[in-house]
Amino acid sequence: MAATSNSESFTIVTGDKHSEVAFTLVEPVPQALGLFDQFGLWGNLGVSLLGFTGAIFVLQPGGTGTPKLSLVAGLSAIVLGTILGTLPVALAGVAGTRTGAPAMVLLRSLFGRELSFVPTLLNILQCLGWGVFELVTIATAARTIAPALPRWSYILLAGVVTGLLTVRPLGAIRILRRFVTPAVAAILAYLFVELVRHRLPVFNHGTWSGYWAAMDTVVAAAISFAPMAADYTRHSRSERTAFLGIFVGYSATQILCYVIGLITLVTVARNPSDIYGAFIAVPLGSLCFAVLATRELDQSFANVYSTAVSIQNLRPWWDRRVLALGIASLATALALWINIADYENFLVLLGSVFIPMSAVFIVDFYVLSRGRWDPTVHSRRRFAMFAPWALGFIAYQLINPGYISWWVSVWTHLGRLVEFRAPSWMSASIFSFVVAAVATLAGGGGAHVARHLRGRRITAAESSALE
């Protein structure tokens, strides 16, 4: 039985286990994914080899040679950062289920169709960048287990499999749920038990200095999925399924992933390059690590597929299969040619862009618009919505500009000009989100008052004319 979304743009139909994503953006949207399908997808996306090694940025947020956080500080930063980062992703996902629109198409109602191309292009760049990064990570992990084959062969194989997965994305998600998720859950539990058997340091031994920078790294890792969440939740059977699938599935596995990485660093490994070796050293470690390295393909699949769907916001009639296969080929070529190593700065940059944009979207969708959402080609331009986004971005940079020297110098100089020095307790993620949200509310409230006064003037003019 078919139902039309309240945007009158996407026709939502009930799907089944054989349903697949339409080829173009103008065809019906099958909502065929149940709760366990979403758990399977988001639970796997929460696990990443980058998460294990990224724990070093939680342990030493100031960089190599700086004081380490205490274990209790690091663990709390992981839990709090994951929850705060995943909540906007889940809310963005619900919007996709409600409207049937993919992530970048949802932004048409926020900015207008043409203006939505700005965040769409940013999302295309970041998804493609993550796709390249994942292929390099898979090849690095594979060579750790089987160094006999050259690096390029693993990149090429991972690129081919990634492209094939994107041809039938709902089928790929069902495979994750049925086969990959149980294996990954068992491996994570096994690694955790094996690692905690080692002697842990005293929980309060260390510092809390840099706590918010550590938490910002975890928030950025989670919220980087916000600009792609609706690409998958638009196929959920219900809004509850979308929300719980993301919030519970992703949060649980990212927390466990970072905790395992953190425990590894404070017990058997002393730097991120030792983490893979530490996993392999445990009994059955090579088999466990091989499964985790293979599972990383879901990350490259999601990034390549979302790149294709983002491009469809620009060209709705283009076939997603052709787009995805072309993007997978491009990502493979780039992975063979370049080497992405600046992981931490990449995360900070993503957080600074998408955290405030998520705040603007969530406030406008759930509070100001209250379901009156228009992701059609006729959506009106809203230049004003760039203002709260920009304010949130500026707030983030003033607090945490990252570690690229010239970029840090620019924002440090601007901070001096406005006489702002961020206190150590201030979180860039939370503060930028709040700034963007409050600015959106203020702008929306002002527009509402203006419309009300305009309506009163028109009514008064009509009354005068009648008299």
C-alpha positions as CSV (number, residue, x, y, z in Angstrom):
1,M,0.0,0.0,0.0
2,A,1.5,3.3,-1.0
3,A,1.5,6.6,0.9
4,T,2.6,10.0,-0.1
5,S,5.0,12.0,2.1
6,N,3.7,15.3,3.4
7,S,6.3,17.0,1.1
8,E,4.3,15.8,-1.9
9,S,7.8,15.1,-3.4
10,F,8.6,11.5,-2.5
11,T,6.1,8.6,-2.8
12,I,6.7,6.3,0.1
13,V,5.8,2.6,-0.4
14,T,5.9,-0.4,1.9
15,G,8.9,-2.6,1.1
16,D,9.9,-6.2,1.9
17,K,13.1,-8.2,2.1
18,H,13.5,-8.1,-1.7
19,S,13.0,-4.3,-2.1
20,E,15.9,-2.2,-3.4
21,V,16.7,1.5,-3.7
22,A,15.3,3.1,-6.9
23,F,17.8,4.0,-9.6
24,T,16.8,7.7,-9.6
25,L,15.6,10.2,-7.1
26,V,12.2,10.7,-8.6
27,E,11.0,7.1,-8.2
28,P,9.1,5.6,-5.1
29,V,11.0,5.1,-1.9
30,P,10.6,1.6,-0.4
31,Q,10.6,1.6,3.4
32,A,11.8,-2.0,3.9
33,L,14.5,-1.9,6.7
34,G,13.4,-3.1,10.2
35,L,15.0,-2.4,13.5
36,F,17.6,-5.2,13.3
37,D,18.6,-4.0,9.8
38,Q,19.3,-0.6,11.2
39,F,21.1,-2.1,14.2
40,G,23.2,-4.0,11.8
41,L,24.1,-1.0,9.6
42,W,24.8,1.5,12.4
43,G,26.3,-1.0,14.8
44,N,28.9,-1.8,12.1
45,L,29.5,1.8,11.2
46,G,30.2,2.5,14.9
47,V,33.1,0.0,14.7
48,S,36.2,1.3,12.8
49,L,39.8,0.5,12.7
50,L,40.2,4.3,12.9
51,G,38.3,4.3,16.1
52,F,40.8,2.0,17.7
53,T,43.8,4.1,16.7
54,G,41.8,7.3,17.2
55,A,41.8,6.6,20.9
56,I,45.3,8.2,21.1
57,F,43.6,11.6,20.5
58,V,41.4,10.9,23.6
59,L,44.3,9.8,25.7
60,Q,46.6,12.6,24.6
61,P,44.4,15.4,23.2
62,G,47.3,17.8,23.2
63,G,49.5,15.6,20.9
64,T,52.6,13.5,21.4
65,G,54.6,14.4,24.5
66,T,51.7,16.1,26.3
67,P,50.2,14.9,29.6
68,K,47.8,11.9,29.3
69,L,44.3,12.0,30.5
70,S,43.4,9.8,33.4
71,L,41.6,6.6,32.5
72,V,38.3,7.8,34.2
73,A,38.6,11.1,32.2
74,G,39.2,9.3,28.9
75,L,36.3,6.8,29.5
76,S,33.9,9.6,30.4
77,A,35.0,11.6,27.3
78,I,34.3,8.6,25.1
79,V,30.8,8.0,26.5
80,L,29.7,11.6,26.7
81,G,31.2,12.5,23.3
82,T,29.5,9.5,21.6
83,I,26.1,10.3,23.1
84,L,26.3,14.0,22.2
85,G,27.6,13.2,18.7
86,T,25.1,10.4,17.9
87,L,21.9,12.2,19.0
88,P,22.0,14.7,16.1
89,V,22.6,11.9,13.7
90,A,19.6,10.0,15.0
91,L,17.4,13.1,14.8
92,A,18.5,13.7,11.2
93,G,17.7,10.1,10.5
94,V,14.2,10.4,11.7
95,A,13.6,13.3,9.3
96,G,14.6,11.1,6.5
97,T,12.0,8.4,7.5
98,R,9.3,11.1,7.9
99,T,9.8,12.7,4.4
100,G,11.4,9.9,2.4
101,A,14.1,12.3,1.3
102,P,17.9,11.6,1.4
103,A,20.1,13.8,3.6
104,M,21.2,16.5,1.1
105,V,17.7,16.8,-0.4
106,L,16.3,17.5,3.1
107,L,18.5,20.6,3.1
108,R,16.4,22.1,0.2
109,S,13.8,23.2,2.7
110,L,16.4,24.6,5.0
111,F,18.3,26.7,2.5
112,G,16.4,26.4,-0.8
113,R,17.2,24.0,-3.7
114,E,20.1,26.0,-5.2
115,L,21.6,27.0,-1.9
116,S,21.5,23.4,-0.7
117,F,24.2,22.8,-3.3
118,V,26.7,24.4,-0.9
119,P,26.5,21.8,1.9
120,T,25.9,19.2,-0.8
121,L,29.3,19.9,-2.4
122,L,30.9,19.9,1.1
123,N,29.4,16.6,1.8
124,I,30.5,15.1,-1.5
125,L,34.1,16.2,-0.7
126,Q,34.0,14.8,2.8
127,C,32.3,11.5,1.9
128,L,34.8,11.0,-1.0
129,G,37.7,11.8,1.3
130,W,36.4,9.3,3.9
131,G,36.0,6.7,1.2
132,V,39.6,7.1,0.1
133,F,40.7,7.1,3.7
134,E,38.9,3.8,4.4
135,L,40.4,2.1,1.4
136,V,43.9,3.1,2.6
137,T,43.0,1.9,6.1
138,I,41.8,-1.5,4.8
139,A,45.0,-2.0,2.8
140,T,47.1,-1.0,5.8
141,A,45.3,-3.5,8.0
142,A,45.4,-6.3,5.4
143,R,49.1,-5.9,5.0
144,T,49.6,-6.2,8.8
145,I,48.1,-9.7,8.5
146,A,49.4,-10.8,5.1
147,P,52.4,-8.6,4.1
148,A,53.3,-10.8,1.1
149,L,50.9,-9.0,-1.2
150,P,51.6,-5.4,-2.2
151,R,49.5,-2.5,-0.8
152,W,48.0,-1.6,-4.2
153,S,46.5,-5.1,-4.6
154,Y,44.5,-4.7,-1.3
155,I,43.3,-1.2,-2.3
156,L,42.2,-2.5,-5.7
157,L,40.3,-5.4,-4.2
158,A,38.7,-3.3,-1.5
159,G,37.6,-0.7,-4.2
160,V,36.0,-3.4,-6.4
161,V,34.1,-4.9,-3.4
162,T,33.0,-1.5,-2.3
163,G,31.6,-0.7,-5.8
164,L,29.7,-4.0,-5.9
165,L,28.1,-3.4,-2.5
166,T,26.8,0.0,-3.7
167,V,24.9,-1.6,-6.6
168,R,22.4,-3.2,-4.2
169,P,22.7,-1.1,-1.0
170,L,19.6,-2.5,0.9
171,G,20.9,-6.0,0.1
172,A,24.3,-5.0,1.5
173,I,22.7,-3.8,4.7
174,R,20.8,-7.1,5.1
175,I,24.1,-9.0,4.7
176,L,25.6,-6.9,7.4
177,R,22.7,-7.6,9.7
178,R,22.7,-11.4,9.1
179,F,26.3,-12.3,9.0
180,V,28.7,-9.5,9.9
181,T,27.1,-7.9,13.0
182,P,27.0,-11.1,15.1
183,A,30.7,-11.9,14.2
184,V,31.8,-8.3,15.0
185,A,29.9,-8.3,18.3
186,A,31.6,-11.5,19.4
187,I,35.0,-10.3,18.4
188,L,34.7,-7.0,20.3
189,A,33.5,-8.8,23.4
190,Y,36.4,-11.2,23.1
191,L,39.0,-8.5,22.6
192,F,37.6,-6.5,25.5
193,V,37.8,-9.5,27.9
194,E,41.4,-10.4,26.7
195,L,42.6,-6.8,27.2
196,V,41.1,-6.1,30.6
197,R,42.9,-9.1,31.9
198,H,46.1,-7.0,31.7
199,R,46.9,-4.8,34.7
200,L,45.2,-1.4,34.2
201,P,46.6,1.8,35.6
202,V,45.0,3.6,38.5
203,F,41.8,5.1,37.2
204,N,42.5,8.6,38.5
205,H,46.2,8.6,37.6
206,G,46.6,11.3,35.0
207,T,45.1,14.7,34.1
208,W,41.8,16.2,33.1
209,S,43.5,18.9,31.2
210,G,42.4,18.7,27.5
211,Y,39.3,16.8,28.4
212,W,37.0,18.9,26.2
213,A,39.4,18.6,23.2
214,A,39.4,14.8,23.7
215,M,35.6,14.8,23.8
216,D,35.3,17.0,20.7
217,T,37.3,14.3,18.8
218,V,34.8,11.6,19.7
219,V,31.8,13.9,19.0
220,A,33.3,14.7,15.5
221,A,33.7,11.0,14.7
222,A,30.0,10.4,15.4
223,I,28.5,13.5,14.0
224,S,30.3,13.1,10.7
225,F,27.5,10.7,9.8
226,A,24.8,13.3,10.3
227,P,25.0,14.5,6.6
228,M,24.4,11.0,5.4
229,A,22.0,9.4,8.0
230,A,18.8,10.0,6.0
231,D,20.3,8.3,3.0
232,Y,19.6,5.0,4.9
233,T,16.8,5.8,7.3
234,R,14.6,7.0,4.5
235,H,14.1,3.3,3.9
236,S,13.2,2.5,7.6
237,R,9.8,1.1,8.4
238,S,9.2,3.6,11.1
239,E,10.7,6.7,12.8
240,R,11.2,4.8,16.0
241,T,13.2,2.2,14.0
242,A,15.4,4.9,12.5
243,F,16.1,6.6,15.8
244,L,16.8,3.5,17.9
245,G,18.8,1.9,15.1
246,I,21.2,4.9,15.0
247,F,21.3,6.0,18.6
248,V,21.5,2.6,20.3
249,G,23.4,0.7,17.5
250,Y,26.0,3.3,16.7
251,S,26.5,4.5,20.3
252,A,27.1,1.0,21.8
253,T,29.7,0.0,19.2
254,Q,31.6,3.3,19.0
255,I,31.9,3.4,22.8
256,L,33.2,-0.1,22.9
257,C,35.5,0.5,19.9
258,Y,37.1,3.6,21.6
259,V,37.3,1.9,25.0
260,I,39.1,-1.1,23.5
261,G,41.6,1.3,21.8
262,L,42.1,3.2,25.0
263,I,42.7,0.1,27.1
264,T,45.1,-1.2,24.5
265,L,47.1,2.0,24.7
266,V,47.4,2.0,28.5
267,T,48.3,-1.7,28.7
268,V,50.1,-3.4,25.9
269,A,50.5,-0.7,23.2
270,R,52.3,2.6,23.6
271,N,51.3,4.4,20.4
272,P,48.7,3.9,17.7
273,S,51.1,2.0,15.4
274,D,51.3,-0.8,18.1
275,I,47.5,-1.3,18.3
276,Y,47.1,-3.6,15.3
277,G,50.0,-5.7,16.5
278,A,48.5,-5.9,20.0
279,F,45.3,-7.3,18.6
280,I,47.1,-9.9,16.5
281,A,49.1,-10.9,19.6
282,V,46.1,-12.2,21.5
283,P,45.0,-15.8,21.0
284,L,43.1,-16.1,17.7
285,G,44.1,-12.4,17.2
286,S,44.9,-12.8,13.5
287,L,41.5,-14.2,12.7
288,C,39.7,-11.5,14.7
289,F,41.7,-8.8,13.1
290,A,41.1,-10.2,9.6
291,V,37.3,-10.0,10.3
292,L,37.6,-6.5,11.5
293,A,39.7,-5.4,8.5
294,T,37.2,-7.0,6.1
295,R,34.3,-5.4,8.0
296,E,35.8,-2.0,7.3
297,L,34.3,-2.3,3.8
298,D,30.9,-1.1,5.3
299,Q,32.6,2.2,5.9
300,S,33.8,2.6,2.4
301,F,30.5,1.4,1.0
302,A,28.5,3.9,3.1
303,N,30.7,6.8,2.0
304,V,30.7,5.9,-1.7
305,Y,26.9,5.3,-1.7
306,S,26.2,8.6,0.1
307,T,28.5,10.5,-2.3
308,A,26.3,9.1,-5.2
309,V,23.1,10.1,-3.4
310,S,24.4,13.5,-2.6
311,I,25.2,14.1,-6.3
312,Q,21.6,13.1,-7.1
313,N,20.5,16.3,-5.2
314,L,22.2,18.1,-8.0
315,R,21.1,15.8,-10.8
316,P,18.0,13.8,-9.6
317,W,17.6,11.8,-12.9
318,W,21.1,10.4,-12.8
319,D,21.4,6.6,-12.2
320,R,22.8,6.0,-8.7
321,R,24.4,2.7,-9.9
322,V,26.5,4.5,-12.5
323,L,27.4,7.2,-10.0
324,A,28.4,4.8,-7.3
325,L,30.5,2.7,-9.5
326,G,32.2,5.8,-10.9
327,I,32.9,7.2,-7.4
328,A,34.2,3.8,-6.2
329,S,36.6,3.9,-9.2
330,L,37.7,7.4,-8.4
331,A,38.2,6.7,-4.7
332,T,40.3,3.6,-5.6
333,A,42.5,5.6,-7.9
334,L,43.0,8.4,-5.3
335,A,43.8,5.8,-2.6
336,L,46.5,4.4,-4.9
337,W,47.9,7.8,-5.6
338,I,47.7,9.8,-2.4
339,N,48.3,9.0,1.3
340,I,45.9,10.6,3.8
341,A,47.5,10.8,7.2
342,D,46.1,13.9,9.0
343,Y,43.3,12.0,10.7
344,E,42.8,14.2,13.7
345,N,42.7,17.5,11.8
346,F,40.3,16.0,9.3
347,L,37.9,15.1,12.2
348,V,38.2,18.5,13.8
349,L,37.4,20.2,10.4
350,L,34.4,17.9,9.8
351,G,33.1,18.7,13.3
352,S,33.5,22.4,12.9
353,V,31.4,22.4,9.7
354,F,28.7,19.9,10.4
355,I,28.0,20.3,14.1
356,P,26.5,23.8,13.8
357,M,24.7,22.8,10.5
358,S,23.1,19.9,12.3
359,A,21.9,22.3,15.0
360,V,20.4,24.7,12.4
361,F,18.6,21.8,10.7
362,I,17.3,20.1,13.9
363,V,15.9,23.4,15.3
364,D,14.3,24.4,12.1
365,F,12.8,21.0,11.3
366,Y,11.5,20.0,14.7
367,V,10.8,23.4,16.4
368,L,10.2,26.1,13.8
369,S,8.8,24.2,10.8
370,R,7.1,21.5,12.8
371,G,6.8,19.1,10.0
372,R,6.0,21.7,7.3
373,W,9.0,20.6,5.2
374,D,9.4,21.2,1.5
375,P,12.3,19.2,-0.1
376,T,11.1,19.9,-3.6
377,V,12.7,21.7,-6.5
378,H,10.3,24.6,-5.7
379,S,11.6,25.2,-2.1
380,R,12.2,28.9,-1.5
381,R,15.7,30.3,-1.0
382,R,16.6,31.1,2.6
383,F,19.8,33.0,2.7
384,A,19.2,33.8,6.4
385,M,19.8,30.2,7.4
386,F,23.5,30.5,6.6
387,A,23.9,33.1,9.4
388,P,23.4,30.7,12.4
389,W,25.5,28.1,10.6
390,A,28.3,30.6,10.1
391,L,28.1,31.8,13.7
392,G,28.3,28.2,15.0
393,F,31.3,27.6,12.7
394,I,33.1,30.7,14.0
395,A,32.4,29.7,17.6
396,Y,33.9,26.3,17.0
397,Q,37.1,27.7,15.5
398,L,37.6,30.3,18.2
399,I,37.5,27.5,20.8
400,N,39.3,24.7,18.9
401,P,40.8,25.7,15.6
402,G,42.7,22.3,15.3
403,Y,46.4,21.8,14.7
404,I,47.2,23.2,11.3
405,S,49.6,25.9,12.1
406,W,48.5,28.6,9.7
407,W,44.8,28.0,10.4
408,V,45.5,28.1,14.2
409,S,47.4,31.4,13.7
410,V,44.5,33.0,11.9
411,W,41.9,32.1,14.6
412,T,44.3,33.0,17.4
413,H,44.7,36.4,15.9
414,L,40.9,36.8,15.5
415,G,40.4,35.7,19.0
416,R,42.8,38.5,20.2
417,L,41.0,41.1,18.1
418,V,37.6,40.3,19.7
419,E,39.3,39.8,23.1
420,F,38.2,36.2,23.4
421,R,40.2,33.4,25.1
422,A,38.4,30.1,25.5
423,P,38.5,28.7,29.1
424,S,39.8,25.1,29.4
425,W,36.4,23.8,30.3
426,M,34.6,25.1,27.2
427,S,33.7,22.5,24.6
428,A,33.9,23.6,20.9
429,S,31.3,21.0,20.0
430,I,28.7,21.8,22.6
431,F,29.2,25.6,22.4
432,S,29.0,25.8,18.6
433,F,25.9,23.6,18.6
434,V,24.3,25.8,21.2
435,V,25.3,29.0,19.4
436,A,23.9,27.8,16.1
437,A,20.7,26.5,17.7
438,V,20.0,29.7,19.7
439,A,20.7,31.8,16.6
440,T,18.3,29.7,14.6
441,L,15.6,30.1,17.2
442,A,16.2,33.8,17.4
443,G,16.0,34.3,13.7
444,G,13.0,32.0,13.4
445,G,11.2,33.9,16.2
446,G,11.9,37.2,14.6
447,A,10.6,36.0,11.3
448,H,7.4,34.8,13.0
449,V,6.9,38.2,14.6
450,A,7.5,39.9,11.3
451,R,4.9,37.7,9.6
452,H,2.4,38.3,12.4
453,L,2.9,42.1,12.2
454,R,2.6,42.0,8.4
455,G,-0.6,40.1,8.7
456,R,-2.0,42.6,11.2
457,R,-1.1,45.5,8.8
458,I,-2.9,43.7,5.9
459,T,-6.0,43.1,8.1
460,A,-6.1,46.8,9.2
461,A,-5.8,47.9,5.6
462,E,-8.6,45.7,4.5
463,S,-10.8,47.0,7.3
464,S,-10.1,50.6,6.4
465,A,-11.0,49.9,2.7
466,L,-14.3,48.4,3.8
467,E,-15.1,51.4,5.8
